[in-house]
Amino acid sequence: MKTKRFAIEPMFEEDALARMEELGHHFFIFVNAESEKVCVLYKRCAGDYGLIEPMIGGEYMPSAMPIAPVDRVGRRGVKA
């Protein structure tokens, strides 16, 4: 197994999405600037995005709402 270590800095979800697209990746790990938690942003097969927010010792809480598409300027609710 390959291990990759890198520095991460707090950023907002919209910035993480822009960085993920800039890199051409299907997922992106970042520290959420609002919650200060490590999160994983990922592109779903349907073309929208998902966000995983791990909770240590917490209950499993399925998300009812996928992240609304964000345009390149960072506005939510824009159709993909």
N, CA, C and O atoms as a Tinker XYZ file with bonds, in Angstrom:
   320  protein
     1  N      0.842000   -1.165000    0.000000    73     2
     2  CA     0.000000    0.000000    0.000000    64     1     3
     3  C      0.897000    1.242000    0.000000    63     2     4     5
     4  O      1.874000    1.321000    0.745000    81     3
     5  N      0.555000    2.173000   -0.822000    73     3     6
     6  CA     1.300000    3.428000   -0.894000    64     5     7
     7  C      0.729000    4.394000    0.148000    63     6     8     9
     8  O     -0.488000    4.507000    0.295000    81     7
     9  N      1.602000    5.078000    0.858000    73     7    10
    10  CA     1.192000    6.084000    1.840000    64     9    11
    11  C      1.612000    7.449000    1.341000    63    10    12    13
    12  O      2.748000    7.644000    0.907000    81    11
    13  N      0.685000    8.395000    1.406000    73    11    14
    14  CA     0.977000    9.759000    0.979000    64    13    15
    15  C      0.683000   10.686000    2.148000    63    14    16    17
    16  O     -0.408000   10.639000    2.716000    81    15
    17  N      1.631000   11.515000    2.507000    73    15    18
    18  CA     1.457000   12.486000    3.585000    64    17    19
    19  C      1.564000   13.887000    2.989000    63    18    20    21
    20  O      2.430000   14.171000    2.161000    81    19
    21  N      0.669000   14.740000    3.432000    73    19    22
    22  CA     0.676000   16.106000    2.920000    64    21    23
    23  C      0.060000   17.033000    3.948000    63    22    24    25
    24  O     -0.744000   16.610000    4.778000    81    23
    25  N      0.436000   18.285000    3.889000    73    23    26
    26  CA    -0.126000   19.302000    4.783000    64    25    27
    27  C     -1.498000   19.711000    4.281000    63    26    28    29
    28  O     -1.719000   19.858000    3.078000    81    27
    29  N     -2.415000   19.893000    5.221000    73    27    30
    30  CA    -3.743000   20.392000    4.847000    64    29    31
    31  C     -4.028000   21.631000    5.680000    63    30    32    33
    32  O     -3.577000   21.751000    6.819000    81    31
    33  N     -4.780000   22.543000    5.094000    73    31    34
    34  CA    -5.120000   23.770000    5.797000    64    33    35
    35  C     -6.631000   23.957000    5.762000    63    34    36    37
    36  O     -7.294000   23.489000    4.836000    81    35
    37  N     -7.174000   24.635000    6.758000    73    35    38
    38  CA    -8.622000   24.857000    6.784000    64    37    39
    39  C     -9.092000   25.608000    5.547000    63    38    40    41
    40  O     -8.442000   26.548000    5.090000    81    39
    41  N    -10.228000   25.180000    5.013000    73    39    42
    42  CA   -10.847000   25.869000    3.885000    64    41    43
    43  C    -12.341000   25.615000    3.899000    63    42    44    45
    44  O    -12.812000   24.683000    4.551000    81    43
    45  N    -13.071000   26.425000    3.195000    73    43    46
    46  CA   -14.519000   26.266000    3.082000    64    45    47
    47  C    -14.821000   25.210000    2.023000    63    46    48    49
    48  O    -13.996000   24.942000    1.150000    81    47
    49  N    -16.017000   24.610000    2.107000    73    47    50
    50  CA   -16.402000   23.559000    1.161000    64    49    51
    51  C    -16.256000   24.017000   -0.282000    63    50    52    53
    52  O    -15.779000   23.260000   -1.128000    81    51
    53  N    -16.662000   25.247000   -0.568000    73    51    54
    54  CA   -16.593000   25.754000   -1.942000    64    53    55
    55  C    -15.148000   25.816000   -2.431000    63    54    56    57
    56  O    -14.870000   25.523000   -3.594000    81    55
    57  N    -14.231000   26.195000   -1.544000    73    55    58
    58  CA   -12.815000   26.256000   -1.909000    64    57    59
    59  C    -12.252000   24.851000   -2.125000    63    58    60    61
    60  O    -11.436000   24.627000   -3.019000    81    59
    61  N    -12.700000   23.913000   -1.292000    73    59    62
    62  CA   -12.254000   22.522000   -1.440000    64    61    63
    63  C    -12.734000   21.958000   -2.777000    63    62    64    65
    64  O    -11.995000   21.245000   -3.456000    81    63
    65  N    -13.972000   22.278000   -3.151000    73    63    66
    66  CA   -14.504000   21.812000   -4.431000    64    65    67
    67  C    -13.706000   22.399000   -5.592000    63    66    68    69
    68  O    -13.364000   21.687000   -6.536000    81    67
    69  N    -13.410000   23.685000   -5.525000    73    67    70
    70  CA   -12.635000   24.327000   -6.588000    64    69    71
    71  C    -11.251000   23.696000   -6.703000    63    70    72    73
    72  O    -10.755000   23.471000   -7.807000    81    71
    73  N    -10.636000   23.412000   -5.565000    73    71    74
    74  CA    -9.290000   22.794000   -5.568000    64    73    75
    75  C     -9.350000   21.377000   -6.120000    63    74    76    77
    76  O     -8.470000   20.967000   -6.877000    81    75
    77  N    -10.390000   20.621000   -5.744000    73    75    78
    78  CA   -10.550000   19.258000   -6.244000    64    77    79
    79  C    -10.680000   19.262000   -7.774000    63    78    80    81
    80  O    -10.047000   18.459000   -8.460000    81    79
    81  N    -11.499000   20.169000   -8.295000    73    79    82
    82  CA   -11.674000   20.260000   -9.744000    64    81    83
    83  C    -10.392000   20.717000  -10.427000    63    82    84    85
    84  O    -10.050000   20.230000  -11.505000    81    83
    85  N     -9.682000   21.652000   -9.800000    73    83    86
    86  CA    -8.418000   22.142000  -10.344000    64    85    87
    87  C     -7.395000   21.009000  -10.480000    63    86    88    89
    88  O     -6.635000   20.953000  -11.447000    81    87
    89  N     -7.394000   20.115000   -9.498000    73    87    90
    90  CA    -6.471000   18.976000   -9.514000    64    89    91
    91  C     -6.959000   17.835000  -10.403000    63    90    92    93
    92  O     -6.185000   16.943000  -10.752000    81    91
    93  N     -8.245000   17.861000  -10.771000    73    91    94
    94  CA    -8.814000   16.790000  -11.592000    64    93    95
    95  C     -9.065000   15.509000  -10.806000    63    94    96    97
    96  O     -9.088000   14.421000  -11.380000    81    95
    97  N     -9.253000   15.636000   -9.488000    73    95    98
    98  CA    -9.487000   14.467000   -8.643000    64    97    99
    99  C    -10.977000   14.202000   -8.464000    63    98   100   101
   100  O    -11.810000   15.075000   -8.708000    81    99
   101  N    -11.301000   12.981000   -8.032000    73    99   102
   102  CA   -12.689000   12.620000   -7.756000    64   101   103
   103  C    -13.011000   12.740000   -6.270000    63   102   104   105
   104  O    -14.170000   12.611000   -5.876000    81   103
   105  N    -12.000000   12.984000   -5.448000    73   103   106
   106  CA   -12.215000   13.220000   -4.020000    64   105   107
   107  C    -11.138000   14.173000   -3.516000    63   106   108   109
   108  O    -10.095000   14.346000   -4.146000    81   107
   109  N    -11.413000   14.791000   -2.366000    73   107   110
   110  CA   -10.478000   15.762000   -1.803000    64   109   111
   111  C    -10.642000   15.776000   -0.286000    63   110   112   113
   112  O    -11.757000   15.913000    0.219000    81   111
   113  N     -9.541000   15.636000    0.435000    73   111   114
   114  CA    -9.551000   15.657000    1.895000    64   113   115
   115  C     -9.123000   17.047000    2.351000    63   114   116   117
   116  O     -8.130000   17.593000    1.870000    81   115
   117  N     -9.888000   17.615000    3.289000    73   115   118
   118  CA    -9.577000   18.958000    3.764000    64   117   119
   119  C    -10.088000   19.149000    5.180000    63   118   120   121
   120  O    -10.904000   18.364000    5.664000    81   119
   121  N     -9.610000   20.194000    5.846000    73   119   122
   122  CA   -10.130000   20.594000    7.148000    64   121   123
   123  C    -11.163000   21.679000    6.896000    63   122   124   125
   124  O    -10.848000   22.728000    6.334000    81   123
   125  N    -12.407000   21.421000    7.318000    73   123   126
   126  CA   -13.488000   22.372000    7.121000    64   125   127
   127  C    -13.254000   23.589000    8.016000    63   126   128   129
   128  O    -13.142000   23.449000    9.233000    81   127
   129  N    -13.181000   24.768000    7.424000    73   127   130
   130  CA   -12.908000   25.999000    8.164000    64   129   131
   131  C    -14.030000   26.345000    9.135000    63   130   132   133
   132  O    -13.792000   27.031000   10.129000    81   131
   133  N    -15.250000   25.881000    8.863000    73   131   134
   134  CA   -16.378000   26.187000    9.746000    64   133   135
   135  C    -16.441000   25.243000   10.936000    63   134   136   137
   136  O    -16.652000   25.684000   12.066000    81   135
   137  N    -16.262000   23.945000   10.696000    73   135   138
   138  CA   -16.397000   22.955000   11.768000    64   137   139
   139  C    -15.057000   22.547000   12.376000    63   138   140   141
   140  O    -15.018000   21.950000   13.452000    81   139
   141  N    -13.959000   22.870000   11.689000    73   139   142
   142  CA   -12.602000   22.489000   12.084000    64   141   143
   143  C    -12.429000   20.969000   12.134000    63   142   144   145
   144  O    -11.607000   20.460000   12.896000    81   143
   145  N    -13.208000   20.247000   11.318000    73   143   146
   146  CA   -13.117000   18.794000   11.235000    64   145   147
   147  C    -12.531000   18.382000    9.893000    63   146   148   149
   148  O    -12.687000   19.079000    8.890000    81   147
   149  N    -11.853000   17.235000    9.893000    73   147   150
   150  CA   -11.350000   16.676000    8.637000    64   149   151
   151  C    -12.546000   16.129000    7.870000    63   150   152   153
   152  O    -13.358000   15.391000    8.430000    81   151
   153  N    -12.660000   16.483000    6.600000    73   151   154
   154  CA   -13.776000   16.052000    5.764000    64   153   155
   155  C    -13.255000   15.501000    4.444000    63   154   156   157
   156  O    -12.128000   15.783000    4.036000    81   155
   157  N    -14.090000   14.714000    3.790000    73   155   158
   158  CA   -13.777000   14.194000    2.466000    64   157   159
   159  C    -14.890000   14.630000    1.527000    63   158   160   161
   160  O    -16.053000   14.273000    1.718000    81   159
   161  N    -14.532000   15.390000    0.530000    73   159   162
   162  CA   -15.448000   15.822000   -0.513000    64   161   163
   163  C    -15.257000   14.880000   -1.689000    63   162   164   165
   164  O    -14.120000   14.582000   -2.057000    81   163
   165  N    -16.347000   14.403000   -2.289000    73   163   166
   166  CA   -16.207000   13.488000   -3.412000    64   165   167
   167  C    -17.277000   13.731000   -4.463000    63   166   168   169
   168  O    -18.366000   14.224000   -4.166000    81   167
   169  N    -16.943000   13.374000   -5.702000    73   167   170
   170  CA   -17.885000   13.505000   -6.810000    64   169   171
   171  C    -18.664000   12.211000   -6.930000    63   170   172   173
   172  O    -18.074000   11.133000   -7.002000    81   171
   173  N    -19.982000   12.308000   -6.954000    73   171   174
   174  CA   -20.857000   11.143000   -7.045000    64   173   175
   175  C    -21.089000   10.786000   -8.506000    63   174   176   177
   176  O    -20.910000   11.616000   -9.396000    81   175
   177  N    -21.490000    9.543000   -8.740000    73   175   178
   178  CA   -21.723000    9.066000  -10.109000    64   177   179
   179  C    -22.767000    9.904000  -10.838000    63   178   180   181
   180  O    -22.689000   10.067000  -12.056000    81   179
   181  N    -23.741000   10.437000  -10.105000    73   179   182
   182  CA   -24.810000   11.233000  -10.714000    64   181   183
   183  C    -24.341000   12.629000  -11.109000    63   182   184   185
   184  O    -25.084000   13.376000  -11.745000    81   183
   185  N    -23.100000   12.991000  -10.731000    73   183   186
   186  CA   -22.564000   14.294000  -11.104000    64   185   187
   187  C    -22.625000   15.325000  -10.003000    63   186   188   189
   188  O    -22.006000   16.384000  -10.111000    81   187
   189  N    -23.380000   15.028000   -8.917000    73   187   190
   190  CA   -23.388000   15.958000   -7.793000    64   189   191
   191  C    -22.249000   15.589000   -6.847000    63   190   192   193
   192  O    -21.414000   14.750000   -7.184000    81   191
   193  N    -22.208000   16.200000   -5.680000    73   191   194
   194  CA   -21.086000   16.002000   -4.764000    64   193   195
   195  C    -21.576000   15.499000   -3.421000    63   194   196   197
   196  O    -22.716000   15.745000   -3.028000    81   195
   197  N    -20.700000   14.790000   -2.723000    73   195   198
   198  CA   -20.990000   14.309000   -1.385000    64   197   199
   199  C    -19.904000   14.791000   -0.449000    63   198   200   201
   200  O    -18.794000   15.113000   -0.872000    81   199
   201  N    -20.241000   14.837000    0.832000    73   199   202
   202  CA   -19.292000   15.266000    1.842000    64   201   203
   203  C    -19.344000   14.274000    2.995000    63   202   204   205
   204  O    -20.411000   14.031000    3.559000    81   203
   205  N    -18.199000   13.700000    3.346000    73   203   206
   206  CA   -18.096000   12.791000    4.477000    64   205   207
   207  C    -17.476000   13.574000    5.626000    63   206   208   209
   208  O    -16.395000   14.148000    5.495000    81   207
   209  N    -18.184000   13.586000    6.758000    73   207   210
   210  CA   -17.698000   14.245000    7.967000    64   209   211
   211  C    -17.574000   13.186000    9.058000    63   210   212   213
   212  O    -18.553000   12.905000    9.748000    81   211
   213  N    -16.389000   12.590000    9.231000    73   211   214
   214  CA   -16.224000   11.536000   10.234000    64   213   215
   215  C    -16.492000   12.046000   11.647000    63   214   216   217
   216  O    -16.186000   13.190000   11.982000    81   215
   217  N    -17.075000   11.164000   12.472000    73   215   218
   218  CA   -17.330000   11.472000   13.870000    64   217   219
   219  C    -16.705000   10.364000   14.708000    63   218   220   221
   220  O    -17.142000    9.216000   14.630000    81   219
   221  N    -15.713000   10.678000   15.490000    73   219   222
   222  CA   -15.071000    9.682000   16.338000    64   221   223
   223  C    -16.001000    9.353000   17.503000    63   222   224   225
   224  O    -16.371000   10.230000   18.283000    81   223
   225  N    -16.371000    8.083000   17.608000    73   223   226
   226  CA   -17.232000    7.637000   18.691000    64   225   227
   227  C    -18.672000    8.090000   18.576000    63   226   228   229
   228  O    -19.453000    7.878000   19.504000    81   227
   229  N    -19.046000    8.706000   17.469000    73   227   230
   230  CA   -20.413000    9.183000   17.296000    64   229   231
   231  C    -21.284000    8.152000   16.616000    63   230   232   233
   232  O    -20.796000    7.123000   16.149000    81   231
   233  N    -22.566000    8.428000   16.560000    73   231   234
   234  CA   -23.505000    7.551000   15.881000    64   233   235
   235  C    -23.450000    7.780000   14.387000    63   234   236   237
   236  O    -23.102000    8.863000   13.917000    81   235
   237  N    -23.804000    6.730000   13.641000    73   235   238
   238  CA   -23.912000    6.854000   12.195000    64   237   239
   239  C    -25.137000    7.692000   11.884000    63   238   240   241
   240  O    -26.232000    7.408000   12.368000    81   239
   241  N    -24.950000    8.730000   11.072000    73   239   242
   242  CA   -26.056000    9.601000   10.697000    64   241   243
   243  C    -26.065000    9.757000    9.184000    63   242   244   245
   244  O    -25.313000   10.565000    8.641000    81   243
   245  N    -26.921000    8.981000    8.488000    73   243   246
   246  CA   -26.959000    9.107000    7.028000    64   245   247
   247  C    -27.423000   10.499000    6.622000    63   246   248   249
   248  O    -28.293000   11.097000    7.256000    81   247
   249  N    -26.829000   10.989000    5.567000    73   247   250
   250  CA   -27.192000   12.308000    5.061000    64   249   251
   251  C    -28.381000   12.184000    4.129000    63   250   252   253
   252  O    -28.402000   11.323000    3.249000    81   251
   253  N    -29.358000   13.032000    4.317000    73   251   254
   254  CA   -30.547000   13.004000    3.468000    64   253   255
   255  C    -30.371000   13.892000    2.245000    63   254   256   257
   256  O    -31.091000   13.737000    1.258000    81   255
   257  N    -29.423000   14.820000    2.301000    73   255   258
   258  CA   -29.271000   15.781000    1.220000    64   257   259
   259  C    -27.847000   15.771000    0.685000    63   258   260   261
   260  O    -26.908000   15.988000    1.450000    81   259
   261  N    -27.660000   15.524000   -0.613000    73   259   262
   262  CA   -26.320000   15.671000   -1.185000    64   261   263
   263  C    -25.973000   17.155000   -1.248000    63   262   264   265
   264  O    -26.856000   18.011000   -1.190000    81   263
   265  N    -24.703000   17.448000   -1.366000    73   263   266
   266  CA   -24.265000   18.835000   -1.493000    64   265   267
   267  C    -24.774000   19.391000   -2.821000    63   266   268   269
   268  O    -24.635000   18.755000   -3.866000    81   267
   269  N    -25.357000   20.566000   -2.768000    73   267   270
   270  CA   -25.843000   21.193000   -3.996000    64   269   271
   271  C    -24.659000   21.515000   -4.890000    63   270   272   273
   272  O    -23.599000   21.902000   -4.399000    81   271
   273  N    -24.827000   21.360000   -6.190000    73   271   274
   274  CA   -23.719000   21.720000   -7.088000    64   273   275
   275  C    -23.282000   23.161000   -6.856000    63   274   276   277
   276  O    -24.095000   24.029000   -6.540000    81   275
   277  N    -22.014000   23.392000   -7.016000    73   275   278
   278  CA   -21.434000   24.720000   -6.814000    64   277   279
   279  C    -20.770000   25.135000   -8.120000    63   278   280   281
   280  O    -20.030000   24.359000   -8.724000    81   279
   281  N    -21.039000   26.357000   -8.548000    73   279   282
   282  CA   -20.382000   26.803000   -9.775000    64   281   283
   283  C    -18.949000   27.206000   -9.462000    63   282   284   285
   284  O    -18.542000   27.177000   -8.300000    81   283
   285  N    -18.190000   27.576000  -10.460000    73   283   286
   286  CA   -16.773000   27.879000  -10.264000    64   285   287
   287  C    -16.543000   29.127000   -9.417000    63   286   288   289
   288  O    -15.429000   29.351000   -8.943000    81   287
   289  N    -17.579000   29.941000   -9.222000    73   287   290
   290  CA   -17.443000   31.135000   -8.398000    64   289   291
   291  C    -17.770000   30.793000   -6.941000    63   290   292   293
   292  O    -17.501000   31.590000   -6.043000    81   291
   293  N    -18.350000   29.607000   -6.704000    73   291   294
   294  CA   -18.636000   29.175000   -5.349000    64   293   295
   295  C    -20.082000   29.381000   -4.920000    63   294   296   297
   296  O    -20.376000   29.358000   -3.725000    81   295
   297  N    -20.998000   29.583000   -5.882000    73   295   298
   298  CA   -22.398000   29.789000   -5.538000    64   297   299
   299  C    -23.103000   28.430000   -5.500000    63   298   300   301
   300  O    -23.022000   27.663000   -6.459000    81   299
   301  N    -23.786000   28.135000   -4.408000    73   299   302
   302  CA   -24.498000   26.878000   -4.251000    64   301   303
   303  C    -25.817000   26.882000   -5.013000    63   302   304   305
   304  O    -26.376000   27.938000   -5.310000    81   303
   305  N    -26.302000   25.686000   -5.322000    73   303   306
   306  CA   -27.592000   25.539000   -5.943000    64   305   307
   307  C    -27.578000   25.714000   -7.446000    63   306   308   309
   308  O    -28.643000   25.770000   -8.061000    81   307
   309  N    -26.427000   25.800000   -8.050000    73   307   310
   310  CA   -26.297000   25.971000   -9.494000    64   309   311
   311  C    -26.386000   24.609000  -10.137000    63   310   312   313
   312  O    -25.723000   23.676000   -9.684000    81   311
   313  N    -27.179000   24.465000  -11.173000    73   311   314
   314  CA   -27.306000   23.176000  -11.847000    64   313   315
   315  C    -25.998000   22.799000  -12.524000    63   314   316   317
   316  O    -25.359000   23.616000  -13.186000    81   315
   317  N    -25.613000   21.523000  -12.336000    73   315   318
   318  CA   -24.350000   21.036000  -12.928000    64   317   319
   319  C    -24.484000   20.828000  -14.401000    63   318   320
   320  O    -23.525000   20.424000  -15.058000    81   319
